[in-house]
Amino acid sequence: MSDRARAKIFDPMRAHEAAPTKLAYRVHEAADTLSIGVSTLWRRIAEKKIATKKEGGNTLILRSDVISICYAYMVADRVSVYFALA
């Protein structure tokens, strides 16, 4: 197998080498990352549940905030499963 063909094979252990980590997401990117709708994300922003930064004409959500939201969803899911089983 040639080096070029080998380079096209996806290796999950090296995925972090392929793309640089973003420090902030645009609203539609954050919605995709969180697997929620853009309008739901805008509603949470309007409710002041999600912090944003403005840079030029872009509304940005910091990567650390996206990760915090992910953890909050995971905890909420575990709690709801726990009470459903109790």
N, C-alpha and C positions, 0 to 999 in steps of 0.2 A: 504494500500500500504506500502510495506516495505521501510526502509530507503535506502537500496541499489537501489531499483527500482526508488525511488524519486530522487536519486542523478543522475540518467542517463537522466532525463528530462532536456532539454536545457532551461535555463532561461536567456534571453538576458540581464536582469538587473544585473545578476551576472557573465556575460561573462568575465569581467575584473578580476574576482577572479580566474578563471580557468587557465589562462595562463599569465605568466609574460610578461610585455612589453619589446620588444626588443629595444635595443639602436641603433643597426645598422643592416642592411640587406645585405646579399650577393646579387650579381647582379640579379640572377634568382629570388630571393625572392622579391626584389624591383620591378622587372618587373611584377611579379604576382600581387603584391599589387597595382601597378599602372594600371594594365590591359593593358599593352603594351608588345610588343615583346622584347625578350632579345637583338636581333640585333638592334632594335630601341634604346634601352637604351644604348648599347655600342656606337652607333653612337652619341648620345647626350653627352656621357662621352668624346668621342674623340673631339667633338666640344667645349668642356669645358663649356657646359651648365649645367652639373651636376658634383658636387664635389665628389671625392672619397677619401678614405683612404686605405692604404695597411697595412695589418696585416698578417705577414707571407706570405703565398701564396694566401691569400684571398683579393679580392677587395671588400671593404665595402662602403655602402652608409648610412650615418647617418639618423636616424629616423626623425630628424628635417628637413633634406633636402627632404625626401620622402613626409612629410606633406606639405612642401612649394610647391613642385611640384603639389601635389593634389589641393591645393588652386589656384595655377596658372591655372590649367586646368579648375577648376570651374569658375574662373573669365573669362577666354577666352570663355567658353561656354555661359556664361550669356551675354557677350558683343556681340557675334555672333548672339544670339537669339534676342537681343535688336535691332541690325541693320537689321536683317531679318524682324522684325515686323514693323520697321519704314518706 
